[in-house]
Every structure is written in structure tokens, then in C-alpha cells.
Amino acid sequence: MEKNNLVSLIEKYYLDGTVESAIWNIKDNKATIKFTTQYKNLVGIITSDNFDLDDCEIGIYNTSQFLKFVRITDSYLELKLNKNTSQQAVELAISDNQYDLKYVLSNLDLIERVKTVNEPDAYDANFLIDNEFTDKYLKAKKALGDVNRFTVNAEYVQDEGMYIVFEIGDNANHANKIKFNVIGEALLGLNQLAFPADLFNDILKVNVGNTGKIEISEHGILKASFKEKDITATYYLVCLNES
């Protein structure tokens, strides 16, 4: 297994420390990882094809430590399950041409199982994610610092078409804000919705350079989907309650 592929898989749910624990399901050499944040404002699912490990369900409780283990290995590594006398997986052995590492697996009961997201029948607005959009958002968020709110809505401009409008900034009349547009689709428009800016920032950072799509529902869900080689990442961001 290529080290970089495994690191990318982990980083896509770890989100720079936001999500520490997750259950990995391996079936027919396909890995599926469902996860959520502590405050349930983000739910996601990461899948990876051609994942070289026996069929299993394993708990990674301390992803920070697990990621450190993987990062010290060489370009290629091997994963193997160590089982107890009851044939339960208790350790994940990681080896390369330098190290033999053993990561202790968690009791699955200690990690919350993530339910399937109840998606709307159709989304109200969408656009494709490209490097220009990602660069604009990351630069704007960095310039504003600790601001943890952005809004999104759709606006039709005569002779130009439909734009999806992003505005990063606190919900106050005299707060610093940065606004930019991206060409998108919204058949019936989209009223302004607010989402957590830090989480969206982390999602874009771990998917830089990947093809993607954003879909937004009036019901308060922003869905971000990305594809990178054998890895597919889908995130459901829940809107902020500002009532």
C-alpha cells in the first residue's frame, strides 16, 4: 500500500484534529469510514477502493497517534491484523523496510456509530469546485482569522447568469467581511444560509487539487463531494442556528 494514499485517506476524516475517532469497515478490499464531529454539525463518509486488508471492522480511537505512526513509514507499507484467541482484531500491524509498528485497536462500543444522512430529494443550488474557488475561500478565511461563519445564497445577474455568493464574516452590521461569487446553478434561487467557516476550511484544505462539487439545500445542508484517485470523500455540513 502506498503511504501517501493512506495518509490522504486518514486526513480526509481527521480534518486537522476535528475528528479523533472513527470505525473503519473493510469489505472486499474497499474501506468505508463514516464519521461525525463532536457537535454533530458535520457528518461524512470516506471510501477507498483497492484497500489491502482482510475483511474487518476496526476502531481507530486516537487518530492523532495513528497518523503519526503512518507518517514515519517509508513510501510503501503493509497493514496486517493481529487477532486474539477469539479471532477479534486487537492490533493493526504496520510495517515497511525500516519499522514494525503496532497500533492498538479500540473497542467498537467506545466509538459512536454514524447514522445515514437523510438527504433531500433534490438540492436547490450547486456548483463545481475548482482550484480558483478553493484558493479564494482559503485566502479569505485566513485573512479574517478566527471568524467561524460564512453565508451562501444564489443571485441571478441579468445577462450574466446565476451566481452562488459566499460571504465570510460574523453576523453583525459592522463586522469585517469578505464576499466573492462563483458561477453555479439554482433553478429557483437560494435564500441565505449560514455555515461553520472553520469546518468548511478544513474540508477544502484536505481536498486541495481534487475535483469536487457543492450542493446546497434550503433545508440547511451543504454537501461537498470530492474524488481523488481511489478515494471518494463526501461531507454534509449543517447550517448554523442563528434564530
C-alpha positions as CSV (number, residue, x, y, z in Angstrom):
1,M,0.0,0.0,0.0
2,E,1.3,3.5,-0.8
3,K,1.9,5.6,2.3
4,N,0.6,8.8,0.7
5,N,-2.8,7.1,-0.2
6,L,-3.3,6.0,3.4
7,V,-2.3,9.4,4.8
8,S,-4.7,11.1,2.5
9,L,-7.5,8.7,3.5
10,I,-6.9,9.5,7.2
11,E,-6.6,13.2,6.7
12,K,-9.9,13.4,4.9
13,Y,-11.9,12.5,8.0
14,Y,-9.4,13.6,10.7
15,L,-9.7,17.2,9.4
16,D,-6.7,18.6,11.3
17,G,-7.8,17.1,14.6
18,T,-11.5,17.8,14.5
19,V,-12.4,14.1,14.3
20,E,-10.3,11.8,16.5
21,S,-12.4,8.5,16.5
22,A,-13.9,6.5,13.7
23,I,-14.9,3.0,12.8
24,W,-13.3,1.6,9.6
25,N,-15.2,-1.1,7.7
26,I,-13.2,-3.1,5.2
27,K,-15.1,-5.4,2.9
28,D,-13.8,-6.9,-0.4
29,N,-10.8,-4.6,-0.3
30,K,-12.9,-1.5,0.0
31,A,-12.6,0.7,3.1
32,T,-15.6,2.8,4.3
33,I,-15.2,5.3,7.1
34,K,-18.2,7.1,8.5
35,F,-17.6,9.9,10.9
36,T,-19.1,12.9,12.7
37,T,-17.9,15.9,14.8
38,Q,-18.4,16.3,18.5
39,Y,-21.2,18.8,18.0
40,K,-22.9,16.9,15.1
41,N,-22.5,19.8,12.7
42,L,-20.7,17.7,10.2
43,V,-21.2,14.1,9.0
44,G,-19.1,12.5,6.4
45,I,-18.2,9.3,4.6
46,I,-14.8,8.4,3.1
47,T,-14.4,5.3,0.8
48,S,-11.2,3.9,-0.7
49,D,-11.1,1.1,-3.3
50,N,-8.2,-1.3,-3.5
51,F,-7.6,-1.2,0.2
52,D,-5.3,-4.2,1.0
53,L,-6.6,-5.5,4.3
54,D,-8.7,-8.5,5.3
55,D,-12.4,-8.0,5.8
56,C,-12.9,-6.4,9.2
57,E,-14.5,-3.7,11.3
58,I,-11.9,-1.8,13.4
59,G,-12.0,1.1,15.7
60,I,-9.4,3.9,15.5
61,Y,-9.9,5.8,18.7
62,N,-6.8,8.1,18.6
63,T,-6.3,9.1,15.0
64,S,-3.6,11.7,16.0
65,Q,-1.4,8.8,17.2
66,F,-2.3,6.6,14.3
67,L,-1.4,9.3,11.8
68,K,1.9,9.8,13.5
69,F,2.7,6.1,13.1
70,V,1.8,6.1,9.4
71,R,3.8,9.3,8.7
72,I,7.2,7.9,9.9
73,T,7.0,5.0,7.5
74,D,8.6,4.7,4.0
75,S,6.8,5.2,0.7
76,Y,5.3,1.7,0.8
77,L,3.9,-0.1,3.8
78,E,1.9,-3.2,4.7
79,L,-1.1,-3.5,7.0
80,K,-2.0,-6.7,8.9
81,L,-4.5,-7.5,11.6
82,N,-3.4,-9.2,14.8
83,K,-6.2,-11.1,16.5
84,N,-6.7,-12.6,19.9
85,T,-7.8,-16.2,20.7
86,S,-11.4,-15.2,20.0
87,Q,-10.4,-14.1,16.5
88,Q,-11.1,-10.4,17.3
89,A,-8.8,-7.8,15.8
90,V,-6.9,-6.2,18.6
91,E,-3.9,-4.6,16.8
92,L,-3.1,-3.2,13.5
93,A,0.5,-4.1,12.5
94,I,2.2,-1.5,10.2
95,S,5.5,-2.5,8.6
96,D,7.8,-1.1,5.9
97,N,11.5,-1.6,5.2
98,Q,12.5,0.2,8.4
99,Y,9.8,-0.2,11.1
100,D,7.4,-2.7,12.6
101,L,4.7,-0.8,14.4
102,K,1.7,-2.0,16.4
103,Y,-1.3,0.2,16.8
104,V,-3.8,-1.0,19.5
105,L,-7.4,-1.0,18.1
106,S,-10.3,0.4,20.1
107,N,-13.4,-1.4,21.5
108,L,-16.0,-0.6,18.9
109,D,-18.5,0.3,21.7
110,L,-16.4,3.3,22.6
111,I,-16.9,4.9,19.2
112,E,-20.2,6.4,18.1
113,R,-21.8,4.8,15.0
114,V,-22.8,7.3,12.5
115,K,-26.3,7.1,11.0
116,T,-27.0,7.6,7.3
117,V,-27.8,11.2,6.4
118,N,-31.4,11.8,5.4
119,E,-30.7,13.8,2.2
120,P,-33.3,15.9,0.4
121,D,-34.8,14.6,-2.8
122,A,-33.2,17.4,-4.7
123,Y,-30.7,20.2,-3.8
124,D,-31.6,23.9,-4.5
125,A,-28.2,25.1,-5.8
126,N,-24.9,23.6,-6.9
127,F,-21.5,24.4,-8.5
128,L,-18.3,22.6,-9.3
129,I,-15.3,23.1,-7.1
130,D,-12.1,24.1,-8.8
131,N,-8.7,25.4,-7.7
132,E,-9.8,29.0,-8.1
133,F,-12.7,28.6,-5.7
134,T,-10.6,26.7,-3.2
135,D,-7.9,29.3,-3.3
136,K,-10.3,32.2,-2.9
137,Y,-12.0,30.7,0.1
138,L,-8.8,29.6,1.9
139,K,-7.2,33.1,1.4
140,A,-10.4,34.9,2.6
141,K,-10.7,32.7,5.7
142,K,-7.0,33.1,6.5
143,A,-7.3,36.9,6.2
144,L,-10.3,37.0,8.6
145,G,-8.7,34.8,11.2
146,D,-10.9,33.4,13.9
147,V,-14.2,34.2,12.1
148,N,-16.3,31.0,12.2
149,R,-19.2,31.8,10.0
150,F,-19.9,32.1,6.3
151,T,-23.2,32.6,4.4
152,V,-24.1,31.3,0.9
153,N,-27.0,32.3,-1.3
154,A,-27.9,32.4,-5.0
155,E,-28.3,35.6,-7.1
156,Y,-29.3,35.9,-10.7
157,V,-27.5,38.7,-12.6
158,Q,-29.1,40.0,-15.8
159,D,-27.1,39.0,-18.9
160,E,-24.6,37.1,-16.8
161,G,-26.5,34.2,-15.2
162,M,-26.7,32.6,-11.8
163,Y,-24.1,33.2,-9.2
164,I,-23.5,31.4,-5.8
165,V,-22.5,34.1,-3.4
166,F,-20.2,33.4,-0.5
167,E,-19.7,35.9,2.4
168,I,-17.3,35.1,5.2
169,G,-17.8,37.2,8.4
170,D,-19.6,37.5,11.7
171,N,-23.3,38.2,11.9
172,A,-23.1,41.9,12.8
173,N,-23.6,45.1,10.8
174,H,-20.1,46.4,11.4
175,A,-18.1,43.2,11.3
176,N,-15.3,42.6,8.8
177,K,-16.5,40.5,5.9
178,I,-15.1,39.2,2.6
179,K,-17.5,38.4,-0.3
180,F,-17.0,36.6,-3.6
181,N,-19.0,34.8,-6.3
182,V,-18.8,31.6,-8.2
183,I,-20.8,30.6,-11.2
184,G,-23.4,27.9,-10.4
185,E,-26.9,26.6,-10.9
186,A,-30.0,27.4,-8.8
187,L,-33.3,26.9,-10.6
188,L,-35.5,28.6,-8.0
189,G,-32.7,30.6,-6.3
190,L,-31.4,30.0,-2.8
191,N,-32.1,32.1,0.4
192,Q,-29.1,33.0,2.5
193,L,-27.9,30.2,4.8
194,A,-25.0,30.3,7.4
195,F,-22.5,27.5,7.9
196,P,-19.4,27.0,10.1
197,A,-16.4,28.5,8.3
198,D,-13.7,26.6,10.1
199,L,-15.1,23.2,9.2
200,F,-15.5,24.2,5.5
201,N,-12.0,25.5,5.5
202,D,-10.7,22.2,6.8
203,I,-12.7,20.2,4.2
204,L,-11.2,22.3,1.4
205,K,-7.6,22.1,2.8
206,V,-7.6,18.3,2.8
207,N,-9.0,18.1,-0.7
208,V,-6.9,20.7,-2.4
209,G,-6.4,19.9,-6.1
210,N,-9.2,17.3,-6.2
211,T,-12.3,17.6,-8.4
212,G,-15.4,18.3,-6.4
213,K,-19.0,19.6,-6.3
214,I,-21.0,21.6,-3.8
215,E,-24.8,21.1,-3.4
216,I,-26.9,23.2,-1.1
217,S,-30.4,22.6,0.2
218,E,-32.8,25.2,1.7
219,H,-33.3,22.6,4.5
220,G,-29.9,23.6,5.8
221,I,-27.5,21.1,4.3
222,L,-24.3,21.8,2.3
223,K,-23.0,18.7,0.6
224,A,-19.4,18.7,-0.6
225,S,-18.2,15.7,-2.7
226,F,-14.6,15.0,-3.9
227,K,-12.7,12.4,-5.9
228,E,-9.0,11.6,-5.6
229,K,-7.8,8.5,-7.4
230,D,-9.4,5.6,-5.5
231,I,-10.7,7.8,-2.7
232,T,-14.2,9.4,-2.6
233,A,-15.0,11.9,0.2
234,T,-18.5,13.2,1.0
235,Y,-19.3,15.8,3.7
236,Y,-22.6,17.0,5.0
237,L,-22.3,20.4,6.7
238,V,-25.2,21.5,8.8
239,C,-26.3,25.2,8.8
240,L,-25.9,27.3,11.9
241,N,-28.9,28.1,14.1
242,E,-29.0,31.8,14.2
243,S,-32.6,32.3,15.4
